[in-house]
Amino acid sequence: MDFTPDVYATFLSLLPPIIAITMALITKEVYSSLFIGIVTGTLLYSNFNLEMAFNTLVGNGSEAGLVPAMASESHCAMLMFFVLLAWITAVINQSGAAKAFGRWAKDHIKNKKIAQIVTIIMGVLIFIDDGFNCMTVGSVMRPVTDRYGISRAKLAYLIDSTAAPVCIIAPISSWAAAVTYSVPEGSGINGFMMFLRTIPFNFYALGTLAFMIMLVIMDADFGPMRKFEKSDLKVTGTNSNSISVSAEDSLPAPISDKGRVIDMIIPVIVLIATSVFFMVYTGGITDGVGFIDAISDCNSAMAFVMSSIITLIFTFILYTARRIVKFKDFMACFPAGFRTMAGPMIILVMAWTLSSVTSLLGADVFIHDVIASSAGSLQMLLPAIIFLVSVFLAFSTGTSWGTFSILIPIVVSAFSAKPEMLAISISACLAGAVCGDHCSPISDTTIMSSAGAGCVHLDHVSTQLPYALTTAAISGVTYLVAGILAYNLGSSVALVSLPVLLLLVYISLKVMKKRTTK
């Protein structure tokens, strides 16, 4: 029998994530905040029937809940990837390779600014998937940024800002595939070609990259981030109850002195290369499917598990053959690595559960109705409106992919006859999804960035939020300008908005630097 809660598709359907996010930001305690948000959602879904709410909470006979969140194939694969990658990271640290890389960095990376630029470059180069980006760049660059006094919060920001923002403008990525398949099949629109057309109009992604680079070059940190960069709380953060997330904190034996820089570089290269291979493999390239189609149809979570297993085996052979790490120490790195990921994994499972409960309440239907009701009368302003709605939805639910999968069909139906407005409006949807994802403490990318950097999660959220909101405000203004130009003059004229975006980013940082150095 179908069941519809009383709050279905109303504003109250967004109440659970709003409660969870508000509590997390106020109390600085994320576990209880997420749990209370989930409980609120189950009570609303069950119309306050306690038995039904409890069954929904655990997932007994429900498609949402704690158990389904962990039992989902993609979620289970992502958790396994977390554990395997943490094992690899612990082994690399155990071998002394990370320590050797730190010594190399001392001779070749001369200062704090260059260390941050190298982190950005690595993040841009690893564009296949945001989660893979977060964990890999964090593991490699953490010893270097620690050496130069860059706070873990700043490292988490650099990782997060080169994860989703890069993936959403990279034609060969899991994100491009998700966007491609969000375009309705019966629309007559080539999803991949539409994705390519959105790239120059993805003002938040491009603005975030520009903001981050200018921020580093100008040394213009402001807000909570500036306090972290100037204080002694660079590694542990402000929350004394948080677990340590550095792999070196719980290694089973003294770190070897035999490791070399190449012993870290080779496993990372193997991990990246096998990830690309298994992505196209799971996408059916061995069955004659083309490379782009294989990327578009891949199972990225499963591919990362497969690549992690291969990399782990390769690393075991490489290290034990050279007697860098003993077999006993290699195996002891498994529980050591798992301990570093326990906290982020719990947060991730609870965030997935909250998102699924919110979906049961019809939050997607509510947002659909809001957009559809304004499409007719506000077409000129719709890109800016879509951006703001997308930001709010992604922030509330913690999911970028879910956000644009909801909004893209609406945008296509509203602008199918106006290709110039269609490209800008879809780009606004994608940009807003990434922005909301950046700001949300329950976003999986935000959680993985904290884990990759070894940063207390809410420290990352609080320090990144002013930067993300500044870029969001600039992007919103730019979408307003682009929408007006495109509606009246065409999309080619709307490209004028891009220099406006870059100018606004520069001016905002110049102003903030002047204010903070008074």
C-alpha positions in Angstrom: 0.0 0.0 0.0 1.4 3.4 -1.0 2.0 5.8 1.9 2.3 9.6 1.7 3.4 11.6 4.7 1.5 14.8 5.6 4.6 16.9 4.9 5.3 15.3 1.5 6.6 17.9 -1.1 6.2 20.8 1.3 8.9 23.1 2.7 8.8 20.9 5.8 10.4 18.1 3.7 13.6 20.1 4.0 13.4 20.4 7.8 15.6 17.4 8.7 18.7 18.5 6.8 18.2 22.1 8.0 18.0 21.0 11.6 21.1 18.7 11.2 23.2 21.5 9.5 22.1 24.2 12.0 22.9 22.0 15.0 26.3 21.0 13.6 27.3 24.6 13.0 26.1 25.7 16.4 27.2 22.8 18.6 30.4 21.9 16.6 29.4 18.2 17.0 28.4 16.5 13.8 27.4 12.9 14.9 24.5 13.9 17.2 23.4 16.6 14.8 23.1 14.2 11.9 21.4 11.6 14.0 18.8 14.1 15.3 18.2 15.2 11.7 17.6 11.6 10.7 15.2 11.0 13.6 13.3 14.2 12.7 13.0 13.0 9.1 11.7 9.5 10.2 9.1 11.1 12.5 7.9 13.4 9.8 7.7 10.5 7.3 5.7 8.3 9.7 3.4 11.1 10.8 4.9 10.6 14.3 4.0 6.9 14.4 6.9 5.7 16.6 7.0 2.1 15.4 7.0 3.2 11.8 9.6 5.8 12.5 11.9 3.3 14.2 11.6 0.8 11.3 12.4 3.6 8.8 15.4 4.7 10.9 17.0 1.2 10.8 15.7 0.4 7.3 13.3 -2.5 8.2 11.0 -2.7 5.2 12.1 0.8 4.0 14.3 2.0 1.1 15.9 4.5 3.5 17.5 4.1 6.8 20.9 3.3 8.3 21.2 -0.3 6.9 20.2 0.5 3.3 22.7 3.4 3.4 25.5 0.9 4.1 24.0 -1.9 2.0 23.8 0.0 -1.3 26.4 -1.3 -3.8 27.9 2.1 -4.6 28.0 3.2 -0.9 29.5 -0.1 0.2 32.1 0.2 -2.5 33.0 3.7 -1.5 33.4 2.7 2.1 35.7 -0.2 1.0 37.7 2.3 -1.1 38.1 4.4 2.0 39.5 1.5 4.0 41.8 0.2 1.2 43.1 3.7 0.4 43.8 4.3 4.1 45.7 1.0 4.2 47.8 2.1 1.2 48.5 5.4 2.8 49.5 3.8 6.1 51.9 1.4 4.3 53.4 4.3 2.3 54.0 6.2 5.6 55.3 3.0 7.2 57.9 2.6 4.4 59.4 6.0 5.0 58.5 7.1 1.5 56.3 10.0 2.8 59.2 11.1 5.0 61.5 10.9 2.0 59.1 13.0 0.0 59.1 15.6 2.8 62.9 15.8 2.7 62.7 16.2 -1.1 60.1 18.8 -0.8 62.3 20.7 1.7 64.9 21.0 -1.1 62.6 21.7 -4.0 59.5 23.3 -2.7 61.0 26.5 -1.2 58.1 28.1 0.6 54.5 27.9 1.8 53.1 29.5 -1.4 54.8 27.0 -3.7 53.6 24.1 -1.6 50.0 25.4 -2.0 50.4 25.8 -5.7 51.7 22.3 -6.1 48.7 21.0 -4.1 46.4 22.9 -6.5 48.2 21.5 -9.6 47.9 17.9 -8.3 44.2 18.5 -7.6 43.6 19.8 -11.2 45.5 16.9 -12.7 43.4 14.2 -10.8 40.1 15.1 -12.5 38.6 11.6 -12.8 36.5 11.7 -9.7 36.1 14.1 -6.7 36.3 11.4 -4.0 39.4 9.9 -5.5 40.9 13.4 -5.8 40.3 14.2 -2.2 41.8 11.1 -0.8 44.8 10.9 -3.1 45.9 14.6 -3.0 45.5 14.7 0.7 47.6 11.6 1.3 50.4 12.8 -0.9 50.5 16.5 0.1 49.8 16.3 3.8 53.4 15.8 4.9 54.5 18.7 2.6 51.9 21.2 3.8 52.6 20.2 7.5 56.3 21.0 7.0 55.5 24.5 5.7 53.1 25.4 8.4 50.0 25.2 6.2 47.0 24.3 8.4 45.0 21.1 7.8 42.0 23.4 7.3 43.7 25.2 4.4 44.8 21.9 2.9 41.2 20.6 3.1 40.0 23.8 1.3 42.6 23.4 -1.5 41.6 19.7 -1.9 37.8 20.5 -1.9 38.2 23.3 -4.3 40.1 21.2 -6.8 37.7 18.2 -6.5 34.1 18.8 -7.6 34.9 22.2 -9.3 37.5 20.5 -11.6 35.4 17.3 -12.2 32.3 19.4 -13.2 34.3 21.0 -16.0 36.3 18.0 -17.1 34.8 16.1 -20.1 36.3 12.8 -19.0 35.1 12.3 -15.5 32.4 10.5 -13.5 30.6 13.9 -13.1 30.4 14.4 -16.9 28.8 11.0 -17.1 26.2 11.9 -14.4 25.3 15.1 -16.1 25.0 13.4 -19.5 22.6 10.9 -18.1 20.5 13.5 -16.3 19.3 15.0 -19.7 15.9 13.3 -20.5 16.2 10.7 -23.3 13.1 12.0 -25.1 14.4 15.6 -25.3 16.4 15.1 -28.5 19.4 16.7 -26.8 22.8 15.1 -26.8 23.7 15.1 -23.1 27.5 15.0 -23.5 27.5 17.8 -26.1 25.3 19.8 -23.8 27.8 19.2 -21.0 30.6 20.6 -23.1 28.5 23.7 -23.8 28.0 24.4 -20.1 31.8 24.5 -19.3 32.5 28.2 -20.1 29.3 29.2 -18.2 30.0 27.2 -15.1 30.8 30.4 -13.2 31.1 28.8 -9.7 33.6 26.1 -10.7 35.7 28.6 -12.7 35.3 31.3 -10.1 36.4 28.8 -7.3 39.5 27.9 -9.2 40.3 31.6 -9.9 39.5 32.5 -6.3 41.8 29.8 -4.9 44.7 30.7 -7.1 44.5 34.4 -6.4 44.0 33.7 -2.7 47.3 31.8 -2.5 49.2 34.3 -4.7 47.9 37.3 -2.9 48.1 35.7 0.6 44.7 37.1 1.2 43.2 34.6 3.8 40.4 36.0 5.8 37.7 34.9 8.3 38.3 31.7 10.4 40.9 30.4 7.9 43.2 33.4 8.7 43.0 32.5 12.4 44.0 28.9 11.6 46.9 30.0 9.4 48.1 32.4 12.1 47.6 30.1 15.1 49.2 27.0 16.5 46.1 24.8 15.9 47.3 23.8 12.4 46.9 20.0 12.8 44.6 19.1 15.6 42.0 21.8 15.1 39.7 23.4 17.6 37.7 20.4 18.6 39.6 18.5 21.3 37.0 15.6 21.2 37.8 14.8 17.5 39.8 11.8 16.6 43.2 12.1 15.0 43.0 11.4 11.2 46.7 11.3 10.4 47.9 7.9 9.3 51.2 8.4 11.1 49.5 8.8 14.5 48.8 5.1 14.8 51.4 3.2 12.8 52.3 -0.2 14.1 56.1 0.1 14.1 58.9 2.8 13.8 58.8 4.3 10.3 61.5 2.8 8.0 64.5 4.9 6.9 64.8 2.9 3.6 61.9 4.5 1.7 62.6 6.8 -1.2 60.5 9.3 -3.0 60.0 6.9 -5.9 58.4 4.4 -3.4 55.5 6.9 -3.0 55.3 8.1 -6.6 55.0 4.6 -8.1 52.1 3.4 -6.0 50.2 6.7 -6.7 50.8 6.4 -10.4 49.6 2.8 -10.3 46.5 3.8 -8.4 45.6 6.6 -10.9 46.4 4.4 -14.0 44.4 1.4 -12.8 41.5 3.7 -11.7 41.2 5.0 -15.3 41.5 1.5 -16.7 38.9 0.0 -14.4 36.5 2.9 -15.0 36.4 2.2 -18.7 36.5 -1.6 -18.0 33.3 -1.3 -15.8 31.9 0.9 -18.6 32.2 -1.9 -21.1 35.2 -1.0 -23.2 36.2 -4.7 -23.5 32.8 -5.2 -25.2 33.5 -2.8 -28.0 32.2 0.4 -26.3 34.0 3.6 -27.2 36.2 5.4 -24.6 33.8 8.3 -24.0 30.8 6.0 -23.7 32.7 3.7 -21.4 33.5 6.6 -19.1 29.9 7.8 -19.2 28.6 4.4 -18.2 31.2 3.4 -15.7 30.8 2.2 -12.1 33.4 4.6 -10.6 33.0 3.3 -7.0 33.6 -0.3 -8.0 36.5 0.8 -10.3 38.2 2.5 -7.3 37.9 -0.6 -5.2 39.4 -2.7 -8.0 42.2 -0.3 -8.5 42.9 0.0 -4.8 43.2 -3.8 -4.5 45.6 -4.0 -7.4 47.7 -1.1 -6.0 47.8 -2.7 -2.6 49.1 -6.0 -4.1 51.6 -4.1 -6.2 52.8 -2.1 -3.2 53.1 -5.2 -1.1 55.4 -6.8 -3.7 57.4 -3.6 -4.2 58.0 -3.0 -0.5 58.6 -6.6 0.7 60.9 -7.4 -2.2 63.1 -4.5 -1.3 62.7 -5.3 2.5 61.3 -1.8 3.2 58.4 -3.1 5.1 58.1 -6.5 6.9 55.0 -8.6 6.2 53.9 -8.3 9.8 54.1 -4.5 9.7 52.3 -4.4 6.3 49.4 -6.3 7.7 49.4 -4.2 10.9 48.9 -1.1 8.7 45.3 -2.4 7.9 43.8 -1.7 11.3 46.0 1.4 11.7 44.5 2.8 8.4 41.0 1.7 9.3 41.2 3.7 12.6 42.0 6.9 10.7 38.9 6.5 8.5 36.4 5.4 11.2 35.1 8.9 12.0 34.7 10.1 8.4 33.0 6.8 7.4 30.4 7.2 10.2 29.7 10.7 9.1 29.3 9.6 5.5 26.9 6.8 6.4 24.8 9.1 8.4 24.8 11.8 5.7 23.7 9.2 3.1 20.9 8.1 5.5 19.7 11.7 6.0 19.7 12.3 2.3 17.6 9.2 1.7 15.1 10.1 4.4 14.8 13.6 2.9 14.0 12.0 -0.5 11.2 10.0 1.1 9.7 13.3 2.2 9.5 14.5 -1.4 12.0 17.3 -1.2 12.8 16.8 -4.9 9.1 17.3 -5.8 8.9 20.5 -3.7 11.9 22.0 -5.5 10.5 20.9 -8.9 7.3 22.7 -8.2 9.1 25.9 -7.1 11.2 26.1 -10.3 8.4 25.1 -12.6 6.1 27.8 -11.2 8.6 30.6 -12.0 9.8 29.4 -15.4 7.2 31.2 -17.4 7.4 34.7 -16.0 11.0 35.0 -15.0 12.9 33.4 -17.9 15.4 36.3 -18.1 16.3 35.9 -14.4 15.9 32.1 -14.3 19.7 31.2 -14.5 20.3 33.2 -11.3 17.2 31.7 -9.7 18.2 28.2 -10.7 21.7 28.8 -9.3 20.2 29.9 -5.9 17.7 27.0 -5.7 20.4 24.5 -6.7 22.7 25.9 -4.0 19.9 25.5 -1.4 18.9 22.0 -2.5 22.5 20.7 -2.5 23.3 22.3 0.8 20.2 20.8 2.4 20.6 17.3 1.0 24.4 17.1 0.7 24.3 15.7 -2.8 25.4 17.4 -6.0 24.4 14.6 -8.3 20.9 14.3 -6.8 20.5 18.1 -7.2 21.2 18.3 -10.9 19.4 15.1 -11.6 16.3 16.8 -10.2 16.8 20.2 -11.8 18.1 19.4 -15.3 14.9 17.9 -16.6 13.0 21.0 -15.4 15.5 23.3 -17.1 15.3 21.3 -20.4 11.5 21.5 -20.4 11.6 25.3 -19.8 14.2 26.2 -22.4 14.1 23.4 -25.0 13.3 26.0 -27.7 16.1 28.5 -26.6 19.5 26.7 -26.8 21.4 29.8 -25.7 19.4 30.0 -22.4 19.4 26.3 -22.0 23.2 26.0 -21.8 23.5 28.8 -19.3 20.6 27.6 -17.2 22.0 24.0 -17.0 25.4 25.4 -16.1 23.7 27.4 -13.3 22.2 24.2 -12.1 25.6 22.4 -12.1 27.4 25.3 -10.5 24.8 25.7 -7.8 25.0 21.9 -7.0 28.8 22.2 -6.6 28.4 25.3 -4.5 25.9 23.8 -2.1 28.0 20.7 -1.9 31.0 22.9 -0.9 29.0 24.6 1.8 27.2 21.6 3.3 28.7 19.8 6.3 26.8 16.6 5.3 28.2 16.5 1.7 30.3 13.4 1.0 32.9 15.5 -0.8 33.2 17.8 2.2 33.6 14.8 4.4 36.2 13.2 2.2 38.2 16.4 1.9 38.4 16.6 5.7 39.5 13.0 5.8 42.0 13.4 3.1 43.6 16.4 4.7 43.5 14.9 8.2 41.4 17.9 9.3 38.6 18.1 12.0 35.5 18.0 9.8 33.7 21.0 11.2 36.9 23.1 11.2 37.0 22.5 7.4 33.3 23.5 7.1 33.7 26.7 9.1 36.9 27.8 7.4 35.7 27.0 3.8 32.2 28.6 4.2 33.3 32.3 3.9 35.3 31.5 0.7 32.5 29.5 -0.8 29.8 32.1 0.0 32.0 34.9 -1.4 32.4 33.0 -4.7 28.7 32.1 -4.7 27.7 35.7 -4.4 30.0 36.6 -7.3 28.6 33.7 -9.3 25.0 34.7 -8.7 25.6 38.2 -9.9 27.4 36.8 -13.0 24.5 34.5 -13.8 22.1 37.5 -13.5 24.2 39.4 -16.1 24.6 36.3 -18.3 20.9 35.5 -18.3 19.9 39.1 -19.3 22.5 39.1 -22.1 21.6 35.7 -23.4 17.9 36.3 -23.3 18.2 39.5 -25.3 21.3 39.2 -27.4 22.4 35.5 -27.5 24.8 33.2 -25.7 28.0 34.5 -27.5 27.5 37.9 -25.9 26.9 36.2 -22.6 30.5 35.0 -22.6 31.4 38.6 -21.7 30.2 37.6 -18.2 33.4 35.5 -17.7 35.8 38.4 -17.5 33.3 40.1 -15.2 33.5 37.0 -12.9 37.3 37.1 -12.8 37.3 40.9 -12.1 34.9 40.5 -9.3 36.9 37.7 -7.7 40.1 39.9 -7.8 38.3 42.9 -6.4 36.7 40.9 -3.5 40.1 39.4 -2.5 41.8 42.8 -2.8 39.2 44.3 -0.5 39.3 41.5 2.0 43.1 41.6 2.2 43.0 45.3 2.8 40.5 44.9 5.6 42.4 42.1 7.3 45.8 43.8 7.2 44.6 47.1 8.8 
